[in-house]
Amino acid sequence: MAKILISSLGTGQKKDGGYRKAKYQLDNKDIVETTFISKALKEFLKIDDIFLVGTNGSIWDSCYREFGGKDENIELELYEKIESKSLTENDLFTVNQQMGNNSKCFLIDYGLNEDELWSNFDKYIQILDTIKDGDIVYLDISHAFRSLALMSFLMVQFGFGVKNKKFTIGGIYYGMLEVAGENNDITPIVDLKIFYDLMEWIKAIDAFKNYGHADLLVKLFEQEADLEHQEKEIFNMFDLNLSLANMSALQKFIENAKRILPKLKKHNNPIIKLVSPDIVTFVKRMDTKTQSKFQFELASWFYENKNYALTYTVLVEAMVTKECEMEKLDSTNKEHRETSKNYLWNDETKPYKEIVGIRNDIAHQRVSRKIDTKKNVDDLKDYLSDVKQFINRER
């Protein structure tokens, strides 16, 4: 496991023969005075490797010196190539050596058009390929082009979503030079990881609300130190039972979730406070008086999330449960449910037989003339309407 810092290098401005230095401070630690925030972060965070991104006009000569380079000829050669815009990545080998371990510099374009932006993103993919599972990655977005900050975020999302990388984000840092003048000439380094965390929660809530997937939500809850193990396990089992459409277990989750909701509303993490209303809405919707109504609401929710196979499955069970309830039968008893199924099968006034036929064709992957995917999906809206009337019927 390595601590990796991904940072960018600007062009800087020379004054009195050198580049401007700043007094950096992170979390009230000792001040580090340097031209480069990346050097300060290396000391603050005990970084192993630095991946430094910049153009052929960035201040690589100063970078060489700040990281301990003492050969004035090398520094002068770097400066001259920067001035003539003839610098190549091979020229930065000495800078790589000064930063130590597996650190490396990457030359990028200015990003003035789509081709240059794609070329720059390719550099970030090269960086991504060097990151190993278990590494902790820190991002510095203080200098260079604003597009590079976006590139960093995109690289992380690409790594997790496409490359299936298993690294973690340790922090996203920005050196606030703007406030140094009113802060005793000290530049505070602020951690903006909260914005990344918020983005992850937004993705999780979107997956839950629009696709019926709770796995991302569960992973985020598992990371919350303020939630007890038992409470985290409730959400973990919710995801598993939702995936299997385990209706009795899901109904039990609703009962347990009602106990947790007050804690979510008062949670120390403001992000959880923001997303808790969506969870509250789901729980309240599923908190019904009868099992048949719960199953119908679940079927409707699956339909809204375009999970049509589970919609058919749960609709069938909702009708059987309702028939048991109307006939004062035990809906958990297998024989009683079979009795209700037989009655519904022979009742031509209800759509049970049609829904069961489609459900069976889907579940058993049958080759059937009845299977008409578009029609089956289109018909679901009418089936839901018919079943709703049946479910709301009073004896």
C-alpha positions in Angstrom: 0.0 0.0 0.0 1.4 3.4 -1.1 0.4 6.9 -0.4 0.2 8.7 -3.8 -0.1 12.4 -4.4 -1.4 13.6 -7.8 -0.6 17.3 -8.3 -0.2 19.8 -11.0 2.5 22.4 -11.7 1.8 26.0 -12.9 4.1 28.4 -14.7 4.8 30.7 -11.7 6.3 34.1 -11.7 10.0 34.8 -11.1 10.9 37.6 -8.7 14.4 38.5 -7.5 15.8 35.5 -9.4 13.4 32.9 -7.9 9.8 31.8 -7.8 7.4 33.0 -5.1 7.3 30.8 -2.0 4.4 30.3 0.4 4.1 29.3 4.0 1.8 26.3 3.9 -0.1 24.8 6.8 -2.4 21.8 7.1 -4.4 20.9 10.2 -2.4 23.2 12.4 0.8 21.2 11.7 4.2 22.9 11.5 4.5 25.4 8.6 6.3 24.3 5.5 7.7 27.2 3.4 8.2 26.2 -0.3 7.4 27.1 -3.9 5.4 23.9 -4.3 2.4 22.8 -2.3 3.2 19.2 -3.5 6.4 19.3 -1.5 4.5 20.6 1.6 1.9 17.9 1.2 4.6 15.2 0.8 5.9 16.2 4.3 2.4 16.6 5.9 1.0 13.4 4.6 4.2 11.2 4.4 3.7 10.7 0.7 5.5 7.8 -1.0 5.0 8.8 -4.7 4.2 12.0 -6.5 2.7 12.1 -9.9 3.2 15.7 -11.1 1.4 17.1 -14.2 2.4 20.2 -16.1 3.0 21.8 -19.5 6.4 22.5 -21.1 6.0 26.0 -19.7 5.7 24.9 -16.1 8.4 25.7 -13.6 10.2 22.3 -13.7 13.6 24.0 -13.0 12.3 25.3 -9.6 10.7 21.9 -8.9 14.1 20.2 -9.4 15.7 22.6 -7.0 12.9 22.5 -4.4 13.1 18.8 -4.1 16.8 18.8 -3.4 18.5 19.1 -6.8 21.8 20.8 -6.5 23.3 20.7 -10.0 23.0 24.2 -11.4 23.7 23.0 -14.9 20.7 20.7 -14.9 18.5 23.5 -13.5 19.8 25.9 -16.1 19.2 23.4 -18.9 15.6 22.8 -17.7 15.0 26.6 -17.6 16.3 27.1 -21.1 14.1 24.3 -22.5 11.1 25.7 -20.7 11.8 29.1 -22.2 12.1 27.7 -25.7 9.1 25.4 -25.2 11.3 22.4 -26.3 11.0 20.4 -23.1 10.2 16.7 -23.3 9.3 14.1 -20.6 12.7 12.6 -21.0 14.2 15.9 -19.8 12.3 15.5 -16.6 14.0 12.2 -15.6 16.2 14.1 -13.2 13.1 15.7 -11.5 11.6 12.2 -11.1 14.8 11.1 -9.3 14.7 14.1 -6.9 11.1 13.4 -5.9 12.1 9.9 -5.1 10.7 6.3 -5.1 8.3 5.8 -8.1 7.4 9.5 -8.6 7.1 10.7 -12.1 6.4 13.9 -14.1 3.9 14.0 -17.0 3.8 16.6 -19.7 0.4 17.7 -21.0 -1.0 20.1 -23.5 -2.8 23.3 -22.7 -6.2 21.8 -23.4 -7.2 24.4 -25.9 -9.4 22.0 -28.0 -11.0 18.6 -27.8 -7.9 16.8 -29.1 -5.7 18.3 -26.5 -8.2 17.6 -23.7 -8.4 13.9 -24.8 -4.6 13.8 -24.9 -4.5 15.2 -21.3 -7.0 12.7 -20.1 -4.9 9.9 -21.6 -2.0 11.1 -19.4 -4.3 10.8 -16.4 -5.2 7.2 -17.5 -1.5 6.5 -17.6 -1.3 7.7 -14.0 -4.3 5.6 -13.1 -2.6 2.5 -14.5 0.2 2.9 -12.0 -2.1 3.0 -9.0 -2.5 -0.4 -7.3 -5.4 -1.8 -5.3 -5.1 -0.7 -1.7 -3.2 2.5 -2.4 -4.3 5.8 -0.9 -4.6 8.6 -3.4 -4.5 12.3 -2.5 -5.4 15.0 -5.1 -4.0 18.5 -5.1 -6.0 20.9 -7.3 -4.3 24.1 -6.3 -2.3 25.1 -9.4 -2.3 25.0 -13.3 -5.5 24.8 -15.4 -9.0 24.4 -13.8 -9.6 21.6 -16.3 -7.0 19.5 -14.5 -9.1 19.5 -11.3 -11.9 18.1 -13.4 -9.5 15.6 -15.0 -8.5 14.4 -11.5 -12.2 13.7 -10.6 -12.8 12.0 -13.9 -9.8 9.8 -13.5 -11.0 8.7 -10.1 -14.5 7.9 -11.4 -13.0 6.1 -14.4 -10.8 4.1 -12.1 -13.6 2.9 -9.9 -16.3 2.6 -12.5 -14.5 1.2 -15.6 -11.1 -0.1 -14.4 -12.6 -1.6 -11.2 -9.7 -0.2 -9.2 -9.8 -0.7 -5.4 -7.8 2.4 -4.1 -9.2 5.0 -1.7 -9.3 8.7 -1.8 -7.5 10.1 1.2 -8.1 13.8 0.6 -8.5 16.5 -2.1 -6.4 19.6 -1.2 -6.4 23.2 -2.2 -3.9 25.8 -1.0 -5.8 29.0 -0.4 -3.2 31.6 -1.4 -6.0 34.1 -1.7 -6.4 34.4 2.1 -2.7 34.4 3.1 -2.6 38.2 3.3 -5.2 38.2 6.1 -3.9 35.0 7.7 -0.4 36.2 9.0 1.0 35.4 5.5 0.2 31.7 6.1 -1.5 29.7 3.3 -4.0 27.2 4.7 -4.4 23.9 2.9 -8.1 22.9 3.0 -9.4 19.4 2.3 -12.2 19.5 -0.2 -13.0 15.8 0.0 -16.5 16.6 1.3 -17.4 17.5 -2.3 -16.2 14.1 -3.5 -18.1 12.4 -0.7 -21.2 14.3 -1.6 -20.9 13.2 -5.2 -20.7 9.6 -4.0 -23.8 10.0 -1.9 -25.6 11.6 -4.9 -24.7 8.6 -7.1 -25.9 6.2 -4.4 -29.2 7.9 -3.9 -29.7 8.1 -7.7 -29.0 4.4 -8.0 -31.5 3.7 -5.2 -34.3 6.0 -6.3 -34.1 5.5 -10.1 -32.8 1.9 -10.5 -33.7 0.2 -7.2 -30.0 -0.6 -6.4 -29.0 -0.1 -2.7 -25.4 -1.5 -2.8 -23.7 1.9 -3.1 -25.9 3.3 -0.3 -25.0 0.3 1.9 -21.2 0.8 1.3 -21.4 4.5 2.3 -23.4 3.6 5.5 -20.7 1.0 6.3 -18.1 3.8 6.4 -20.0 5.8 9.0 -18.3 5.5 12.4 -21.3 7.0 14.2 -23.6 4.1 13.1 -23.5 1.0 15.2 -22.6 -2.4 13.7 -26.2 -3.7 14.1 -27.6 -0.6 12.3 -25.1 -1.0 9.4 -26.1 -4.7 9.2 -29.7 -3.7 8.8 -28.9 -1.8 5.6 -26.6 -4.5 4.4 -29.3 -7.1 4.7 -31.7 -4.7 3.0 -29.5 -4.6 -0.1 -29.3 -8.4 -0.2 -33.0 -8.9 0.3 -33.9 -6.2 -2.2 -31.7 -8.0 -4.8 -33.6 -11.3 -4.1 -37.0 -9.6 -3.7 -37.2 -11.3 -0.3 -40.5 -9.7 0.7 -40.9 -10.9 4.2 -37.3 -9.8 5.1 -37.9 -6.5 3.4 -41.0 -5.9 5.5 -38.9 -6.6 8.6 -36.4 -4.1 7.3 -39.1 -1.4 7.2 -39.8 -2.1 10.9 -36.1 -1.9 11.8 -35.5 1.2 9.6 -38.2 3.1 11.4 -36.1 2.8 14.5 -33.0 4.1 12.8 -34.5 7.1 10.9 -34.4 9.5 13.9 -30.7 8.8 14.1 -30.2 9.5 10.4 -32.0 12.9 10.7 -29.7 13.9 13.6 -26.5 12.4 12.2 -23.2 14.3 12.6 -22.6 13.9 8.9 -24.5 16.7 7.1 -24.5 14.7 3.9 -26.5 11.9 5.6 -29.0 14.6 6.8 -29.4 15.7 3.2 -30.1 12.2 1.8 -32.1 10.8 4.7 -35.4 12.3 3.4 -35.2 9.9 0.4 -34.8 7.0 2.7 -37.6 8.3 4.9 -39.8 8.6 1.8 -39.1 5.0 0.8 -39.7 3.6 4.4 -43.0 5.6 4.8 -44.2 4.3 1.4 -43.5 0.7 2.4 -44.9 1.1 5.9 -48.4 -0.3 5.1 -51.1 -1.8 7.2 -51.4 -5.1 5.4 -48.9 -7.4 3.8 -50.7 -7.4 0.4 -50.5 -3.6 0.3 -46.8 -3.8 1.1 -46.2 -6.2 -1.7 -48.1 -4.1 -4.1 -46.1 -1.0 -3.2 -43.0 -3.0 -3.7 -44.1 -4.2 -7.1 -45.0 -0.6 -8.0 -41.5 0.6 -6.9 -39.8 -2.1 -9.0 -41.9 -1.0 -11.9 -40.8 2.6 -11.4 -37.2 1.4 -11.3 -37.7 -0.5 -14.6 -37.2 -3.9 -12.9 -40.1 -5.5 -14.8 -39.3 -9.1 -14.1 -39.5 -8.5 -10.3 -42.7 -6.4 -10.8 -44.5 -9.4 -12.3 -43.1 -11.7 -9.6 -44.2 -9.5 -6.7 -47.6 -8.7 -8.3 -48.5 -12.4 -8.4 -47.6 -12.7 -4.7 -49.5 -9.6 -3.8 -52.7 -11.0 -5.3 -52.3 -14.3 -3.6 -51.7 -12.6 -0.3 -54.7 -10.4 -0.7 -56.9 -13.4 -1.5 -55.7 -15.0 1.7 -56.4 -11.9 3.7 -59.9 -11.7 2.3 -60.7 -15.3 3.1 -59.2 -15.1 6.6 -56.5 -17.5 5.6 -52.9 -17.6 6.8 -50.9 -16.0 4.0 -47.7 -17.6 5.3 -49.2 -21.1 5.1 -48.2 -23.0 1.9 -51.5 -24.9 1.6 -53.6 -21.7 2.2 -51.7 -19.9 -0.5 -52.2 -22.8 -2.9 -56.0 -22.6 -2.2 -55.9 -18.9 -3.0 -53.9 -19.5 -6.1 -56.4 -22.0 -7.4 -59.3 -19.6 -6.7 -57.6 -16.7 -8.5 -56.7 -19.0 -11.5 -60.3 -19.8 -12.1 -61.6 -16.2 -11.5 -61.9 -14.8 -15.0 -62.6 -11.3 -13.6 -59.0 -10.9 -12.4 -55.8 -10.7 -14.4 -54.1 -13.3 -12.2 -53.8 -16.0 -14.9 -52.3 -13.6 -17.5 -49.8 -12.2 -15.0 -48.7 -15.6 -13.8 -48.2 -16.8 -17.4 -45.9 -13.9 -18.2 -44.1 -14.3 -14.8 -43.5 -18.0 -15.5 -42.2 -17.4 -19.0 -39.8 -14.9 -17.6 -38.7 -16.9 -14.6 -38.2 -20.2 -16.5 -36.8 -18.6 -19.7 -39.4 -20.4 -21.7 -39.6 -20.2 -25.5 -43.1 -19.1 -25.7 -45.3 -17.4 -28.3 -46.7 -15.4 -25.4 -43.5 -13.6 -24.8 -43.7 -10.2 -26.4 -41.2 -8.0 -24.5 -42.6 -4.6 -25.5 -46.2 -5.7 -25.0 -45.4 -7.3 -21.6 -43.8 -4.0 -20.4 -46.5 -1.8 -21.9 -49.3 -4.0 -20.3 -47.7 -3.7 -16.8 -49.2 -0.3 -16.3 -52.7 -1.7 -16.8 -52.0 -4.7 -14.7 -50.8 -2.5 -11.9 -54.0 -0.5 -12.1 -56.2 -3.6 -12.0 -54.3 -5.2 -9.1 -54.4 -1.9 -7.2 -58.2 -2.0 -7.3 -58.2 -5.6 -6.1 -55.7 -4.9 -3.3 -57.7 -1.9 -2.1 -61.0 -3.9 -2.1 -62.6 -4.3 1.3 -64.4 -7.5 2.3 
